[in-house]
Amino acid sequence: MSLRRALRRSAATLALGATTLGMITLSSAPAQAAAVCGGDVSVYGALADGRLTYTAISPNTGNRVRTLIGAGLGFTPKAMATLNFNTVLVTSTAGELYRVDIQTNDSALALAGVTKIWDSGWTFDKMTYDGAGHLYGTVGGQLHRYNVSQAKPSGPAHIAKHAVIDDGFVLKTLAAAGDDVLIGSTADGKLLSYQINGVGDWERSELKGAGWSAVDSLVSPGGGLYYGRTNGGMYWYHDADPTDGKGDDIAYHGDDPVDESGWTQTLLSAFANDCTYRPPAPPTPTPSTRGGQITRSEIMSRAANWLGRDIPYNQGGYASDPDGDHTYRTDCSGFVSMVWHAANSYTTASLPGIGAAISKSDLQPGDALNTQDGHVVLFEKWVDKAAGKFSYIHEANTADDMMRGQDYLNGGSDGRIAGHAASGYVALRYDKAVSG
């Protein structure tokens, strides 16, 4: 890399050591920005002796611009989260929480002060800040969240609304990739993404099923840029669309790392709001015609229309579709007929005539789960695909009308989905559904 010779200049930089990649080998994409960034990516760290470090990385090239080492923190750090470009939260091994204020990180790393803002109870093994007011930490497999209301919080008044999101967050690394969006890797090499909606309400996506076991630290400045440390080397990754819950569009720069070695910090933390993702403008879709091809996005938009209108359930009633051009029967199968813009209002017995049976594990937004003698629901999205948990929309019954629900493919504890035996459901894909 063009700056490497200048940056490996003295013992004041970090110790160097041999490294191997130890991750999935993919052909590298050309170096390019993964996001819209306001400047260099800011990564803070702590050395084993307690000194704070600062590293600036070019988001466009992955080049390390500078590394600075500051004074000792005065305590043994355990977990770290960067709130903004000049404020870092650090916990101690004694369970205290400190605010570290940065005076400058330009040509030297100078601290404006280290203030203890919490006396005890901060025992997280990992901590991260999402850049949008939410501080996360994990301990014993539990994920905790706090709201941070000030750029320079001084204690419980500014770090409040503590909530335990859920159990099951046994992660080797943890970073924030956006507003309530977390990424993490596991000891067995998975790369995971989480969308946190609230207590007990979160969605997990598996970005990579293997290959990340060698990563011992993971940070993200947002916008689809990920930095992972392996055996002292720092590698960078570009997720072309960090919102899609998929990892097949992550570009690896294995032959062009930030550094092949030298990253010896015990803790690393990036400012999660350095970069933002700007999605490409989608093409204007051609609206479907009744009985014609229809995109998945239009199917879900039509579903949202009846859900928002809370169309009453009535097996003998009819209601207009979003275009107002046609009416469909207002029961469960009439609803699915409407969202598919089908030629008629089909029944649960006749819906299989316009759809193909698919594996339940292949369900995508706009597909359906149908029991020929009972009920049909519209598949909305996976909540946790590995666990078989999903969300759906349906015309429920005369008491509940239009509803959104969540369940497991096996029906969970009662073996039922929307009140019907899970074993009786068949996954259907509309014959006229297309991507988009």
N, C-alpha and C positions, 0 to 999 in steps of 0.2 A: 504494500500500500504506500501511497506517496508520502505520507507523513511518518512512517514507522521509524526511519533512521533518526529523525530529529527527536522523536519522543522517547527513544531508549537511550537516554543521555546521561543518567547518573544514578547513584545509589538512592537519591531522593525519590525516585520512582519506585514502583512496587517490585518485589523480588521476582525473578524470572525462573521458570522451570519447564521441563519437558511436558508435552501434552499429546494426547491422542483424542480424536473427535468422539468416538464411541457412540454415535447416533446414526439414524437412518441416513444412508448415502443417496442423495438425489442430485441430479444435475442442477447446478446453480443457475439462477436467473440473473440477467444483467443487473448490476447495481442500480437501484432506483428508489425514489422516495415511496414509502408505503402509506404515507399520510401527509396531511397538511400540518407542518410544524412551524412554530413561531421562531425557532432558532435551533441551536444544538440541543440534543437530549441531555438532561441532567441526571446523573447517577451518583448518589451518595453511598458511602460505605463506612465500615469500621474495621480497623485492623485488630489483630489479636491483643495488642497492647493498649487498646482503647482509643487510639487516635482516629479522628474523623478523616475521611478521604472524599474527594470530589473528582468526578470524571465527566468531561464533555465529549459527546460523540456526534458526528455529523449524521443526521438521519438519511441523507441522500446517498452517501457512499459507505457508511459503516466505519469510517476512519475515526480513530480516537484523536480528538483535537488537543486535549491536555488532561493531565492528572495532577492533582494537588493534594498534599497531605497537611492537615492542620494539627492543632493541639489535642492533647488527650481530653477525654470527656470527664474524667474524674471518678468513673464507676465502671463496672464490667457490664457492657451492653449485652442484651439478649435478643431483642427484636427491634425492628426499625421500620418507620413509615414516613415518607416524605410528603408533607402537606402542600408546600409550594417551593418556589425557587430558593427561598432563604429561611425555611422553617422545617425542622425535622423532629419527629417524635421518636424517642428511644426509651425502651424499658431496660431495667437493670435485672441482674440475676436475683436481686432481693425483692423483686416485684414492684419497684417504684417506676413512675412514669416521668420522664424529663422532656422538656422542650428545649431544643438546641437552636439558637438563632445564629444565622450566618451573616457576618458583616460584609464580606466580599468573597467571591470565588472566581475572580478575574485572573490576576497574575499570582495571587497567593490565596490560600484558604484561611481566613481569619474569622474567629467566632466572636459574636457580640455578647454571648452569654449562654450559660447552661442553667436552666431553672427547673427545679423539681416541682411538678404540679400535681402529683399524686403520691401518697406515702406508701401504699401497698395495694395488692390485689391484681397487679398487671403481670400475669404469669404466662402470657401467650408465648408459644414457641415460634409463631410466625405472625407478622402484622403487615397490613398494607392499607393505603388510602386511595380511593378511587377518583380523586380530583373533583368530586361533585358533592362533598359534604358527608361522606360515609367512610368511617374507619372500621376495618375488619381485622379480626384476629382469630387464630385457631389454638385450641388447647384440648388435649385428650380427644381429638376427633370432632369436637364441637366448633361450629362457626358462630362467632359473636359479631355484632354490629353496633356501632355508636354513631350518633349524629354529631358532627363538628360544626359549630356555628360561627367560629371566629378564625381568622387567618393566624392569629397568635393566641391560641387558647390558653387559659390560665388555670384550668381545673374543671371540676364537675359542672360548673355553670355553663361551660362552653363545649364540653364533651359529655353528652347526655343521651337519654332515651336508649339505654342499653337493652339489647334484645338478643336472645339466643335463637339464631335462625334454625338450626337443626343439628343433628348428629350425622355421622357418616363422612365427614370431611377429613379423611386420613390422607394427607398430602405430604410429599417430600418438599415441594416448593409451592409458593403462593405469591401471586401478583395481581394487581388491579389493571384491567385493560380498558376501562371506561366506567360510566355511571352505572353502579351496581353490577358490573361485569367483572368476573374474576377468571383468571386462568391459573392452572396449577399442574404439576406433574406428580406422578406416583412412583413408588419404589420399583414397581414392576414395569415402568417405562411408558405409561400412558400420558398423553397430554390432553387435559380436560378444560372445558370452558363452562362457566356457570353464569346464569342470569338470575340474580337474587331479587325477588319481588316482595318478600316479606317473611314473617315467621312461618316456617313450614311450607312456604310457597317459593319454590326455586326450580330451575330447569338446568339439566346437565347435558352437555354435548361432548362426545368423544372426538377430539380433533385428530389424534393419532393413537392407534392401538398399541404401539410398541416403539422402542427406539429412543426414549427419553430418560432411561434409568441413570445415565451418566451425568445428567444435569443436576448440579447441587445448589444452584441459585438461579432464579428466574425473575426478570423485571420487565416492565412495559411502560413506555411513556404515553400509551394510548394510540389510537389510530391504526392498529394492526401491526405495529412494530414490537417484536419480542426479542429480548436479549437473554441468552442462557449461558451460564458458565459451566464448563466441563474440564476437570483436571487443570484448573488455573487458566484455561483459555476462554475468551469471551467470543461467542458466535451470535450472529444476528439473523433474524427471520422476518419475512414480509408476508403477512396474511392479507391477500388481495381484498377479501371481504370479511372483516372480523365480526360481522353481524349475522352470518349465515349458519353458524354452528357447525361448519364443515372445515376439515383440515386439508382437503385435497388441493386447495389453492394457496397453501403456505409455501413460499419459496425459501430454500435453504441457501446460504452463502458459505458453504463449507470450505471452499478454496479461497475465500476472501474474508477471513474473520476480522473482528475488531482487533483482537490480539491473539496470538497463538499461545501465549502464556503470560504470567505476571499478575493475574488477578487473585490476590491472596487474602482479600478481605473476608472476615468471618460473617459479615452482614452486608447486603447490598439492597438499595431501594431507589427506584426511579420516581420522578415527579410525573404522575399519571395524566396530567393535563398539558404536557408539552405538545402533544400532537392530537389531532382529531381526524376521524375518518370522513371523507367526503365521497359519498357513493356516486357513481356515474348516473347521469340522467337517463332514466329508463325510456325505451321507445314507447310511443303512444300506441297502446294495443288497439286492435280493431274489435269493436264490440261484437259479442256473439249474436247470432240469430237463433230463434227457437228451433231446437233440434239440430243445430250446427255445432261446429267446434267451439270450445270455450277454454280459456286459460284458467289455471289454478287460482291465480290472483283474482280473476273475476268471480270464480265460484265462491271464494271466501268473502269477497265484497258483497255479493248477493246474500250470503248467509248473515253478514253483519247487518244488512238492511232489515231483515225480518226480526233479528234479535233485538235491534234498536227500537223497532216498532212494537215489539212484544206481541206479535200476532197471536191472538187467542187460539187455543187448540179446539178444533171442531171437525170431526170426520165428515160432516155434511156441509161444512162451510168452505168458502173460497176467498182468497185475498190476492191483490195485485202484486206482481213482481216489481223490482226497483224501477223498471222502465215504465211501468203503468200500462204496458201493451197487452199483457196476458194475465190471467188469474190461475192460481193453483190451489188444490185442496189443502186445507190447513190442518193436516195431521202429519205424523212423522215422515211418511213416504212422500206426501205431497210437498213437504218442505225440501226434501232431497231432490225431488223432481224439479222444484223451482230453482234451487241453487245450481243445478246442472243445466238449466235452461232447456229442459227436455221437451219433447213434442207434446207430451201429455202428462197428466197427474198419475203416475204409476203407483202400484201398491207394493208392499214388501214381497209379495209373491211374484210380481212381474218385473221388479227392478233388475234382477239378474239377467233379464233379456236385453238390457241396454248397457250392461257392464260385465267385465271379466273378473273372475275370482283370482285374487292374488294372495301371496303370503302376508300374514298380518305384520311380519317384521318389515315388509316393504311399503307399509302405509305412508302416504304423503298427504299434505294438506289438500282437501277437496275429495279424497276418497271416502268410502262409507263402510260401516260395519252393519250388516243386515241379517236379521233373522226372518226367514220367509213366513213364519207363522206368528210374528209378534211385533218387532220394533226395528227401527233403523236410526243410526246416528251418523252425523257428519264428522269425520276425523279432522281435527283442527291442527294439532302439532304434537310432537313428542315433548313430554316434560322431562323424562329420564328414560331414554330408549333402552339403555342397558338393563333397567329394572322392568321394562314393559309398561311404564306409566305414560299416559297420554291425556290430552284434553279433547273434548268434543262439544258439538253444538247440536241441539235437537228440539223438535216439538215434543215436549215431554208428555203432558196429559192435561186434562181439563182443569186441574188444580194449579199447575205450575206454568203452563203455556211454554213459551220459548225459554230455553235454559242453556247455560254452558256448564259442563261438568268435567271432572277428572276421575280416572280410574286406571286399573291395570288390565292388561290383555286377558289375564286369568281371572279377572273379577275381584282380586284382592281377598280380603278375609271372608266375604260372603259368597264369593264365586259368581257375582252378578255384575252386569254393566247396565246402568239405567234401569234397574229392576228386572232384568231378564238374564237368564243363565248365560254366562260368558262363553261356555262351550258351544252354544248354538249360533254364535255370530260367525258370519263369513265376510271376509274383507272383499269389497268390490271397488273396481276402478271403472269410471264411466268411459265408454268407448270413444266419446268425442272430446275427452279432456286432453289438453296439451300443456306443455311447459310454458311458463310465463306468468 
